[in-house]
Amino acid sequence: MLLILEPQYKNRGICKESDLVVELATNLQLDKHPNGGYFKETDRPGERVLARQINLSTGSLTNYPIKRNASSLIHFLMTCESPIGKFHTNVTSRTIHILQKGSGIYVLIKPNGDIESFKVGFKKGERTQWVVEPGTFKGCYLIPESGIGSESNSDCMLVSEVVVPGFDFEDMVFLNKEKLIEKIGEKEAESLQFLL
């Protein structure tokens, strides 16, 4: 597993985004996201499909179908002002991520408690695309492209997310400390609490 370190932007007094980052958010017409960062939904077809939610306690699908849009697409931007995406899962949809700019760390907690972490970026060995299945909790944080210790107010990570079936706030579940410990144990949970 990749070494997971809490971002140091606030500790280093880097909390105000550069003019270039503000311009990017403005040009893309992004709004503040409740999970941190900025976002904008850019596509949601009118077609509706039947979907089933995953029961987070049992890992099995519910017996009753619900209607959701066929898909949705957003831009998601993380900056020095909001460098952390808190652990959450979507209980209905798989999410396809496509990195557009920047660098970061993603931490996934699978339904069986396995932890996977990886770096996203454009250098050799880093991911530019990844998929998160329903019931898997994901957290993420911004890191400087030049490496830890070189944080700046121009650091940002822009990701496009395709959600199938389409995203609905009713399907989004956040992880709390108690559930985190229950899923992965106290020792592992201690190092990941900053993603709550």
LOTORLO-829415 format. One line per field, with one value per atom (N, C-alpha, C): atom name; z negated, y, x; residue in one letter; residue number from 0. Coordinates in Angstrom, 1 decimal, m for minus. Atoms other than C-alpha are relative to their C-alpha. Layout:
BEGIN
site: [CA	...]
zz: [Z	...]
yy: [Y	...]
xx: [X	...]
code: [A	...]
pos: [NUM	...]
//
This chain:
BEGIN
site: [N	CA	C	N	CA	C	N	CA	C	N	CA	C	N	CA	C	N	CA	C	N	CA	C	N	CA	C	N	CA	C	N	CA	C	N	CA	C	N	CA	C	N	CA	C	N	CA	C	N	CA	C	N	CA	C	N	CA	C	N	CA	C	N	CA	C	N	CA	C	N	CA	C	N	CA	C	N	CA	C	N	CA	C	N	CA	C	N	CA	C	N	CA	C	N	CA	C	N	CA	C	N	CA	C	N	CA	C	N	CA	C	N	CA	C	N	CA	C	N	CA	C	N	CA	C	N	CA	C	N	CA	C	N	CA	C	N	CA	C	N	CA	C	N	CA	C	N	CA	C	N	CA	C	N	CA	C	N	CA	C	N	CA	C	N	CA	C	N	CA	C	N	CA	C	N	CA	C	N	CA	C	N	CA	C	N	CA	C	N	CA	C	N	CA	C	N	CA	C	N	CA	C	N	CA	C	N	CA	C	N	CA	C	N	CA	C	N	CA	C	N	CA	C	N	CA	C	N	CA	C	N	CA	C	N	CA	C	N	CA	C	N	CA	C	N	CA	C	N	CA	C	N	CA	C	N	CA	C	N	CA	C	N	CA	C	N	CA	C	N	CA	C	N	CA	C	N	CA	C	N	CA	C	N	CA	C	N	CA	C	N	CA	C	N	CA	C	N	CA	C	N	CA	C	N	CA	C	N	CA	C	N	CA	C	N	CA	C	N	CA	C	N	CA	C	N	CA	C	N	CA	C	N	CA	C	N	CA	C	N	CA	C	N	CA	C	N	CA	C	N	CA	C	N	CA	C	N	CA	C	N	CA	C	N	CA	C	N	CA	C	N	CA	C	N	CA	C	N	CA	C	N	CA	C	N	CA	C	N	CA	C	N	CA	C	N	CA	C	N	CA	C	N	CA	C	N	CA	C	N	CA	C	N	CA	C	N	CA	C	N	CA	C	N	CA	C	N	CA	C	N	CA	C	N	CA	C	N	CA	C	N	CA	C	N	CA	C	N	CA	C	N	CA	C	N	CA	C	N	CA	C	N	CA	C	N	CA	C	N	CA	C	N	CA	C	N	CA	C	N	CA	C	N	CA	C	N	CA	C	N	CA	C	N	CA	C	N	CA	C	N	CA	C	N	CA	C	N	CA	C	N	CA	C	N	CA	C	N	CA	C	N	CA	C	N	CA	C	N	CA	C	N	CA	C	N	CA	C	N	CA	C	N	CA	C	N	CA	C	N	CA	C	N	CA	C	N	CA	C	N	CA	C	N	CA	C	N	CA	C	N	CA	C	N	CA	C	N	CA	C	N	CA	C	N	CA	C	N	CA	C	N	CA	C	N	CA	C	N	CA	C	N	CA	C	N	CA	C	N	CA	C	N	CA	C	N	CA	C	N	CA	C	N	CA	C	N	CA	C	N	CA	C	N	CA	C	N	CA	C	N	CA	C	N	CA	C	N	CA	C	N	CA	C	N	CA	C	N	CA	C	N	CA	C	N	CA	C	N	CA	C	N	CA	C	N	CA	C	N	CA	C	N	CA	C]
zz: [0.0	0.0	0.0	m0.1	0.8	m1.4	1.2	m2.1	0.0	0.0	m3.1	m1.0	0.9	m4.5	0.2	m0.1	m5.4	0.8	m0.8	m3.0	m1.0	0.9	m4.5	0.5	m0.5	m2.7	m1.1	1.1	m5.8	m1.0	0.9	m8.0	0.5	m0.6	m5.6	0.4	m0.2	m5.4	1.5	m1.5	m1.7	0.1	0.0	m1.8	1.0	m1.0	0.9	1.4	m1.4	4.5	0.8	m0.9	7.1	1.0	m1.0	9.7	1.2	m1.1	12.3	m0.4	0.5	10.2	m0.1	0.0	9.6	1.4	m1.4	13.3	0.6	m0.5	14.1	m0.5	0.6	11.6	0.6	m0.6	13.1	1.4	m1.4	16.7	0.2	m0.1	16.0	m0.7	0.7	14.0	m1.1	1.1	11.0	m1.3	1.2	7.7	m1.2	1.1	4.2	m0.2	0.1	3.6	m1.5	1.4	0.2	m0.6	0.5	0.0	0.1	m0.2	0.6	1.5	m1.3	3.7	0.8	m0.8	6.6	1.0	m1.0	9.2	0.9	m0.8	12.0	0.8	m0.9	13.6	1.4	m1.4	17.3	0.9	m0.9	18.6	m0.9	0.6	17.4	1.0	m1.0	20.0	m0.7	0.6	19.5	m0.2	0.0	20.0	m1.5	1.4	16.7	0.1	0.0	15.8	m1.4	1.4	12.9	m0.5	0.7	10.4	m1.3	1.3	7.2	m0.9	1.0	4.1	m0.7	0.7	2.3	m1.5	1.4	m1.4	m0.6	0.5	m3.1	m1.2	1.1	m6.1	0.6	m0.5	m4.0	1.3	m1.3	m0.7	1.1	m1.1	1.2	0.5	m0.6	3.5	m0.6	0.5	2.3	1.0	m0.8	3.7	0.8	m0.7	4.8	0.9	m1.0	7.9	m0.2	0.1	7.9	1.4	m1.3	10.9	m0.1	m0.1	11.8	1.4	m1.4	14.8	0.5	m0.5	17.1	m0.4	0.4	16.3	m0.4	0.2	15.2	0.1	m0.3	15.8	m0.8	0.7	13.6	0.2	0.3	13.3	m1.5	1.5	9.8	m0.1	0.2	8.8	m1.5	1.4	5.6	0.1	0.0	4.6	m1.4	1.3	1.7	m1.0	1.0	0.1	m0.5	0.3	0.1	0.6	m0.6	0.6	m0.3	0.4	m0.8	0.4	m0.3	0.5	m1.0	1.1	m2.4	0.4	m0.3	m2.5	0.2	m0.2	m0.9	1.1	m1.0	1.3	0.7	m0.8	3.9	m0.1	0.3	3.0	1.3	m1.2	6.5	1.3	m1.2	9.1	0.0	m0.2	10.4	0.5	m0.4	10.9	0.8	m0.9	13.8	m0.1	0.2	13.1	1.1	m1.1	15.8	m0.5	0.5	14.6	1.2	m1.0	16.5	m0.2	0.4	14.6	m1.5	1.3	11.5	m0.5	0.7	9.0	m1.3	1.3	6.0	m0.4	0.5	3.9	m0.3	0.3	3.8	m0.9	0.9	1.0	0.0	m0.1	1.5	m1.1	1.0	m1.3	0.6	m0.7	0.4	m1.1	0.9	m1.1	m1.0	0.9	m2.6	m1.0	0.9	m4.4	0.6	m0.6	m2.0	0.4	m0.4	m1.4	1.2	m1.2	1.9	0.1	m0.2	2.4	1.2	m1.3	5.6	0.3	m0.4	7.0	1.4	m1.3	9.9	0.5	m0.6	12.2	1.4	m1.4	15.6	0.1	m0.1	14.7	0.0	m0.2	15.3	m1.3	1.2	12.9	m0.7	0.6	12.0	0.9	m0.7	13.0	0.5	m0.6	15.3	0.1	0.0	15.2	m1.1	1.0	12.4	m0.2	0.2	11.5	m1.5	1.4	8.1	0.0	m0.1	7.7	m1.2	1.0	5.6	m1.3	1.2	1.9	m0.4	0.4	2.0	m0.4	0.5	m0.1	0.7	m0.6	1.6	m0.7	0.6	0.1	0.9	m0.8	1.9	m0.6	0.4	1.4	1.1	m1.0	3.5	m0.5	0.2	3.7	1.1	m1.0	5.4	1.1	m1.1	8.9	m0.2	0.1	8.0	m1.2	1.1	4.9	m1.4	1.4	1.1	m0.4	0.4	m0.3	0.9	m1.0	2.8	0.2	m0.1	2.1	0.4	m0.4	3.7	0.2	m0.2	4.2	1.4	m1.4	7.9	0.1	m0.1	7.1	0.1	m0.1	8.2	0.7	m0.7	9.4	0.6	m0.7	12.0	0.5	m0.4	12.5	0.6	m0.5	14.7	m0.5	0.6	13.1	0.8	m0.7	15.2	m1.0	1.0	12.8	0.8	m0.7	14.1	m1.0	m0.4	13.3	m0.6	0.3	12.8	m1.5	1.4	9.5	m0.6	0.7	6.9	m1.5	1.3	3.5	m1.0	0.9	1.9	m0.1	m0.1	2.9	m0.6	0.5	1.3	m1.5	1.4	m2.1	m0.5	0.6	m4.2	m1.1	1.0	m6.5	m1.2	1.3	m10.2	m0.7	0.7	m12.7	m0.4	0.5	m14.2	1.1	m1.1	m10.9	0.7	m0.5	m9.7	m0.8	0.9	m12.7	0.2	m0.2	m12.2	1.3	m1.3	m8.6	0.1	m0.2	m8.9	m1.2	1.2	m12.5	m0.5	0.6	m14.9	0.5	m0.5	m13.8	1.3	m1.4	m10.1	0.0	0.0	m10.9	m0.5	0.5	m12.9	1.1	m1.1	m9.8	1.1	m1.1	m7.6	m0.5	0.6	m10.0	0.7	m0.6	m8.2	1.3	m1.1	m5.3	m0.4	0.5	m7.4	0.1]
yy: [m1.2	0.0	1.2	m1.3	3.5	0.7	m0.8	5.7	1.1	m1.0	7.9	1.0	m1.1	11.3	1.1	m1.1	14.1	1.2	m1.2	17.1	1.1	m1.0	19.9	1.5	m1.3	22.9	1.0	m0.9	24.4	0.2	m0.2	23.7	0.9	m0.9	25.6	1.3	m1.3	28.5	0.2	m0.1	27.7	m0.3	0.2	28.2	0.8	m0.8	30.7	m0.4	0.5	29.5	1.1	m1.0	31.2	0.5	m0.6	33.4	m1.0	1.0	30.6	m1.1	1.0	28.1	0.6	m0.6	30.5	0.2	m0.2	31.3	m1.4	1.3	27.5	m0.3	0.3	27.1	0.9	m0.9	30.2	m0.4	0.3	29.2	m1.3	1.3	25.7	0.2	m0.3	27.4	m1.0	0.9	25.2	0.6	m0.4	25.4	m0.7	0.7	24.4	m1.3	1.3	20.7	m0.3	0.3	19.5	m0.9	1.0	16.9	0.7	m0.7	19.6	0.2	m0.3	21.2	0.6	m0.6	22.3	m1.0	0.9	20.6	0.7	m0.4	21.0	m1.2	1.1	18.5	0.5	m0.5	18.7	m0.9	0.8	15.9	m0.9	0.9	14.0	m0.3	0.3	12.2	m0.2	0.1	12.2	m1.5	1.4	8.4	m0.5	0.5	6.6	m1.6	1.5	3.0	m0.4	0.6	0.7	m0.4	0.4	0.2	m0.6	0.5	m1.6	0.5	m0.5	m0.3	m1.2	1.0	m2.3	0.3	m0.1	m3.0	0.0	m0.1	m1.8	m1.0	1.0	m4.2	m1.4	1.4	m7.4	m0.1	0.0	m6.4	m0.5	0.5	m7.8	1.1	m1.0	m5.9	m0.1	0.0	m4.8	m0.6	0.6	m6.5	0.9	m0.9	m3.4	0.9	m0.9	m1.5	1.5	m1.4	2.3	0.6	m0.7	4.7	1.0	m1.0	6.7	0.3	m0.4	8.6	m1.1	1.0	6.3	0.3	m0.3	8.2	1.5	m1.5	11.6	0.2	m0.4	13.4	1.3	m1.3	16.0	0.3	m0.4	17.9	0.1	m0.1	17.7	0.6	m0.7	20.1	0.1	m0.1	19.9	1.1	m1.1	22.9	0.0	m0.2	24.0	0.4	m0.5	25.6	m1.2	1.2	22.2	m1.2	1.0	19.5	m1.5	1.4	16.5	m0.3	0.5	14.5	m1.1	0.9	12.7	m1.3	1.3	9.0	0.0	0.1	8.3	m1.2	1.0	5.6	0.4	m0.1	5.5	m1.4	1.3	2.6	m0.6	0.5	2.3	0.0	m0.2	3.3	m0.2	0.1	2.6	1.4	m1.3	5.7	m0.2	0.1	6.0	1.4	m1.2	8.6	0.2	m0.3	10.4	1.2	m1.1	12.6	1.0	m1.0	15.9	0.9	m0.8	17.8	m0.2	0.1	17.6	m1.4	1.2	14.9	m0.2	0.3	13.2	m1.4	1.4	10.1	m0.4	0.5	8.0	m1.2	1.1	5.6	m0.7	0.7	2.9	m1.0	1.0	0.8	m0.9	0.9	m2.2	m0.6	0.5	m3.9	m1.0	1.0	m6.7	0.6	m0.7	m4.1	0.1	m0.2	m4.4	1.5	m1.4	m1.0	0.0	m0.3	0.1	1.4	m1.4	3.3	0.1	m0.2	4.7	1.5	m1.4	7.9	0.2	m0.4	9.6	1.2	m1.0	11.7	m0.4	0.3	11.7	m0.5	0.6	10.2	m1.5	1.5	6.6	m0.7	0.8	4.2	0.7	m0.6	6.7	m0.2	0.3	6.3	1.3	m1.1	8.6	m0.4	0.4	6.5	m1.1	1.1	4.3	m0.1	0.3	2.8	m0.3	0.3	2.7	m0.6	0.7	0.1	0.4	m0.4	0.7	m0.8	0.6	0.0	0.1	m0.2	0.8	1.5	m1.4	3.9	0.6	m0.7	6.4	1.3	m1.2	9.2	0.5	m0.5	11.4	1.3	m1.2	14.2	0.5	m0.7	16.7	m0.1	m0.1	16.4	0.9	m0.8	18.7	m0.8	0.8	17.5	m0.1	0.0	18.4	m0.9	0.8	16.2	0.6	m0.5	16.5	1.0	m1.1	19.6	1.2	m1.1	21.7	0.5	m0.4	22.6	1.5	m1.4	25.8	0.3	m0.4	27.7	m0.2	0.3	26.7	m1.5	1.4	23.0	m0.2	0.4	21.5	m1.3	1.3	18.2	0.1	m0.1	18.2	m1.4	1.3	14.9	0.1	0.2	14.0	m1.3	1.2	11.5	m0.4	0.5	9.4	m1.0	0.8	7.8	m0.8	0.9	4.8	m1.0	m1.0	4.8	1.3	m1.4	8.6	0.2	m0.3	10.1	0.6	m0.6	10.9	0.1	m0.2	12.4	m1.0	1.0	9.8	m1.3	1.2	7.1	0.3	m0.3	8.9	m0.2	0.3	7.6	0.4	m0.3	9.1	m0.9	0.9	7.1	0.8	m0.6	8.0	m0.8	0.7	7.1	m1.4	1.3	4.3	m1.1	1.0	2.6	m0.3	0.2	3.2	m1.0	1.0	1.3	m1.4	1.3	m1.4	m0.7	0.6	m1.9	m0.4	0.2	m1.7	m0.2	0.2	m1.9	1.4	m1.3	0.8	0.5	m0.5	0.9	0.6	m0.5	1.4	1.3	m1.1	3.8	1.3	m1.2	6.1	0.8	m0.7	6.9	0.6	m0.4	7.5	1.0	m0.8	9.6	1.4	m1.3	12.8	0.0	0.1	11.6	m0.2	0.1	11.5	1.4]
xx: [0.8	0.0	0.9	m0.6	1.1	0.1	m0.1	2.3	m1.0	1.1	m0.7	0.4	m0.4	0.2	m1.1	0.9	m2.2	0.6	m0.5	m1.9	0.4	m0.6	0.2	m0.3	0.3	m1.4	m0.3	0.4	m3.0	1.1	m1.2	0.0	1.0	m1.1	2.2	m0.6	0.6	m0.3	m0.4	0.4	m1.2	m1.5	1.5	m5.0	m0.8	0.7	m5.8	0.4	m0.3	m6.0	0.6	m0.6	m3.9	m1.0	0.9	m5.5	m0.3	0.1	m4.9	m1.0	1.0	m6.9	m1.4	1.3	m9.7	m0.5	0.5	m9.8	m0.5	0.4	m10.0	m1.4	1.3	m12.9	m1.1	0.9	m14.6	m0.3	0.2	m14.1	m0.9	0.8	m15.6	m1.4	1.3	m18.5	m0.2	0.1	m17.8	m0.6	0.6	m19.7	0.7	m0.6	m18.5	m0.7	0.5	m19.0	m0.2	0.1	m20.4	1.0	m1.0	m17.6	1.4	m1.3	m14.9	0.3	m0.4	m13.5	m1.2	1.0	m15.6	m0.6	0.6	m17.9	m1.0	1.1	m20.3	m0.4	0.6	m22.6	m0.1	0.0	m22.1	m0.9	0.9	m24.4	m0.8	1.0	m27.5	m1.1	1.0	m29.5	m1.4	1.4	m33.3	m0.4	0.3	m33.4	0.1	0.0	m34.3	0.2	m0.2	m33.2	m0.3	0.2	m34.0	1.4	m1.3	m31.1	m0.3	0.1	m30.6	1.1	m1.0	m28.8	0.7	m0.7	m26.1	m0.2	0.1	m26.7	1.4	m1.3	m23.6	0.3	m0.3	m24.0	0.2	m0.1	m24.5	0.8	m0.7	m22.8	m0.9	0.9	m25.9	m0.8	0.9	m28.2	m1.3	1.4	m31.6	m0.9	0.9	m34.6	m0.9	1.0	m36.5	0.8	m0.7	m35.4	m0.5	0.3	m35.3	0.4	m0.3	m35.3	1.1	m1.1	m32.2	0.2	m0.5	m30.9	1.0	m0.9	m28.9	1.4	m1.4	m25.7	0.0	m0.2	m24.3	1.5	m1.4	m21.0	0.3	m0.4	m19.3	1.5	m1.4	m16.0	0.1	m0.3	m14.5	1.4	m1.3	m11.7	0.3	m0.6	m9.6	1.1	m1.0	m7.4	0.6	m0.6	m5.2	m1.0	1.0	m8.2	m0.9	0.8	m10.0	0.7	m0.8	m7.4	m0.4	0.4	m9.4	m1.4	1.3	m12.3	m0.3	0.3	m13.9	m0.5	0.4	m14.6	m1.5	1.5	m18.0	m0.1	0.3	m19.6	m1.3	1.2	m22.3	m0.6	0.5	m24.6	m0.8	0.7	m26.2	0.9	m0.7	m23.6	1.5	m1.5	m20.1	0.4	m0.5	m18.0	1.3	m1.2	m15.5	0.7	m0.8	m12.8	1.0	m1.0	m10.7	0.7	m0.8	m7.9	0.2	m0.2	m7.7	1.2	m1.1	m5.1	0.4	m0.5	m2.9	0.4	m0.5	m1.9	m0.7	0.6	m3.4	0.1	0.0	m3.8	m1.5	1.4	m7.0	0.2	0.0	m7.7	m1.4	1.3	m10.4	m0.1	0.3	m11.9	m1.1	0.9	m13.6	m1.0	1.0	m16.7	0.5	m0.5	m14.6	1.1	m1.0	m12.3	1.4	m1.3	m9.4	0.2	m0.3	m7.6	0.9	m0.9	m6.2	0.3	m0.4	m4.3	0.9	m0.8	m2.8	0.1	m0.2	m1.4	m0.6	0.5	m3.1	0.8	m0.9	m1.1	0.4	m0.4	0.6	1.4	m1.4	4.0	m0.1	0.0	5.0	m0.5	0.5	3.1	m1.1	1.2	0.4	m1.2	1.3	m3.2	m0.6	0.7	m5.1	m1.5	1.4	m8.3	m0.1	0.3	m9.9	m1.5	1.4	m13.2	m0.2	0.4	m14.9	m1.4	1.2	m17.6	m1.0	0.9	m20.8	0.4	m0.3	m20.2	1.4	m1.4	m16.5	0.1	m0.2	m15.7	1.3	m1.2	m13.3	0.2	m0.4	m11.4	1.2	m1.1	m8.8	0.6	m0.6	m6.4	1.0	m0.9	m4.4	1.4	m1.5	m0.6	0.6	m0.7	1.8	0.6	m0.6	2.9	1.5	m1.5	6.5	0.5	m0.4	6.4	m0.3	0.3	5.7	1.0	m0.9	7.2	0.1	0.0	6.7	m1.4	1.4	3.0	0.0	0.2	1.8	m1.5	1.4	m1.4	m0.5	0.4	m1.5	m0.2	0.3	m1.8	m1.5	1.4	m5.1	0.0	0.2	m6.5	m1.4	1.3	m9.3	m0.3	0.5	m11.2	m1.4	1.3	m14.1	m0.5	0.6	m16.5	m1.2	1.1	m18.9	m0.7	0.7	m21.5	m1.1	1.0	m23.6	m0.6	1.0	m26.5	0.3	m0.3	m26.6	0.0	m0.2	m25.6	m1.3	1.1	m28.3	0.5	m0.5	m27.5	m0.6	0.5	m29.8	0.9	m0.9	m27.2	1.4	m1.4	m24.2	0.0	m0.2	m23.1	1.4	m1.3	m20.3	0.4	m0.5	m18.1	0.3	m0.3	m17.8	1.1	m1.1	m15.1	m0.3	0.4	m17.0	m0.1	0.1	m17.8	1.4	m1.3	m14.2	0.8	m0.7	m12.8	m0.6	0.7	m15.4	0.5	m0.4	m14.3	1.4	m1.5	m10.5	0.8	m0.7	m9.6	0.6	m0.4	m8.3	1.3	m1.3	m4.7	0.0	0.1	m5.4	m0.9	0.9	m8.3	0.7	m0.7	m6.0	0.7	m0.7	m3.9	m0.9	0.9	m6.9	m1.1	1.1	m9.1	m0.1	0.0	m8.1	m0.9	0.9	m10.3	m1.4	1.4	m13.5	m0.6]
code: [M	M	M	L	L	L	L	L	L	I	I	I	L	L	L	E	E	E	P	P	P	Q	Q	Q	Y	Y	Y	K	K	K	N	N	N	R	R	R	G	G	G	I	I	I	C	C	C	K	K	K	E	E	E	S	S	S	D	D	D	L	L	L	V	V	V	V	V	V	E	E	E	L	L	L	A	A	A	T	T	T	N	N	N	L	L	L	Q	Q	Q	L	L	L	D	D	D	K	K	K	H	H	H	P	P	P	N	N	N	G	G	G	G	G	G	Y	Y	Y	F	F	F	K	K	K	E	E	E	T	T	T	D	D	D	R	R	R	P	P	P	G	G	G	E	E	E	R	R	R	V	V	V	L	L	L	A	A	A	R	R	R	Q	Q	Q	I	I	I	N	N	N	L	L	L	S	S	S	T	T	T	G	G	G	S	S	S	L	L	L	T	T	T	N	N	N	Y	Y	Y	P	P	P	I	I	I	K	K	K	R	R	R	N	N	N	A	A	A	S	S	S	S	S	S	L	L	L	I	I	I	H	H	H	F	F	F	L	L	L	M	M	M	T	T	T	C	C	C	E	E	E	S	S	S	P	P	P	I	I	I	G	G	G	K	K	K	F	F	F	H	H	H	T	T	T	N	N	N	V	V	V	T	T	T	S	S	S	R	R	R	T	T	T	I	I	I	H	H	H	I	I	I	L	L	L	Q	Q	Q	K	K	K	G	G	G	S	S	S	G	G	G	I	I	I	Y	Y	Y	V	V	V	L	L	L	I	I	I	K	K	K	P	P	P	N	N	N	G	G	G	D	D	D	I	I	I	E	E	E	S	S	S	F	F	F	K	K	K	V	V	V	G	G	G	F	F	F	K	K	K	K	K	K	G	G	G	E	E	E	R	R	R	T	T	T	Q	Q	Q	W	W	W	V	V	V	V	V	V	E	E	E	P	P	P	G	G	G	T	T	T	F	F	F	K	K	K	G	G	G	C	C	C	Y	Y	Y	L	L	L	I	I	I	P	P	P	E	E	E	S	S	S	G	G	G	I	I	I	G	G	G	S	S	S	E	E	E	S	S	S	N	N	N	S	S	S	D	D	D	C	C	C	M	M	M	L	L	L	V	V	V	S	S	S	E	E	E	V	V	V	V	V	V	V	V	V	P	P	P	G	G	G	F	F	F	D	D	D	F	F	F	E	E	E	D	D	D	M	M	M	V	V	V	F	F	F	L	L	L	N	N	N	K	K	K	E	E	E	K	K	K	L	L	L	I	I	I	E	E	E	K	K	K	I	I	I	G	G	G	E	E	E	K	K	K	E	E	E	A	A	A	E	E	E	S	S	S	L	L	L	Q	Q	Q	F	F	F	L	L	L	L	L	L]
pos: [0	0	0	1	1	1	2	2	2	3	3	3	4	4	4	5	5	5	6	6	6	7	7	7	8	8	8	9	9	9	10	10	10	11	11	11	12	12	12	13	13	13	14	14	14	15	15	15	16	16	16	17	17	17	18	18	18	19	19	19	20	20	20	21	21	21	22	22	22	23	23	23	24	24	24	25	25	25	26	26	26	27	27	27	28	28	28	29	29	29	30	30	30	31	31	31	32	32	32	33	33	33	34	34	34	35	35	35	36	36	36	37	37	37	38	38	38	39	39	39	40	40	40	41	41	41	42	42	42	43	43	43	44	44	44	45	45	45	46	46	46	47	47	47	48	48	48	49	49	49	50	50	50	51	51	51	52	52	52	53	53	53	54	54	54	55	55	55	56	56	56	57	57	57	58	58	58	59	59	59	60	60	60	61	61	61	62	62	62	63	63	63	64	64	64	65	65	65	66	66	66	67	67	67	68	68	68	69	69	69	70	70	70	71	71	71	72	72	72	73	73	73	74	74	74	75	75	75	76	76	76	77	77	77	78	78	78	79	79	79	80	80	80	81	81	81	82	82	82	83	83	83	84	84	84	85	85	85	86	86	86	87	87	87	88	88	88	89	89	89	90	90	90	91	91	91	92	92	92	93	93	93	94	94	94	95	95	95	96	96	96	97	97	97	98	98	98	99	99	99	100	100	100	101	101	101	102	102	102	103	103	103	104	104	104	105	105	105	106	106	106	107	107	107	108	108	108	109	109	109	110	110	110	111	111	111	112	112	112	113	113	113	114	114	114	115	115	115	116	116	116	117	117	117	118	118	118	119	119	119	120	120	120	121	121	121	122	122	122	123	123	123	124	124	124	125	125	125	126	126	126	127	127	127	128	128	128	129	129	129	130	130	130	131	131	131	132	132	132	133	133	133	134	134	134	135	135	135	136	136	136	137	137	137	138	138	138	139	139	139	140	140	140	141	141	141	142	142	142	143	143	143	144	144	144	145	145	145	146	146	146	147	147	147	148	148	148	149	149	149	150	150	150	151	151	151	152	152	152	153	153	153	154	154	154	155	155	155	156	156	156	157	157	157	158	158	158	159	159	159	160	160	160	161	161	161	162	162	162	163	163	163	164	164	164	165	165	165	166	166	166	167	167	167	168	168	168	169	169	169	170	170	170	171	171	171	172	172	172	173	173	173	174	174	174	175	175	175	176	176	176	177	177	177	178	178	178	179	179	179	180	180	180	181	181	181	182	182	182	183	183	183	184	184	184	185	185	185	186	186	186	187	187	187	188	188	188	189	189	189	190	190	190	191	191	191	192	192	192	193	193	193	194	194	194	195	195	195]
//
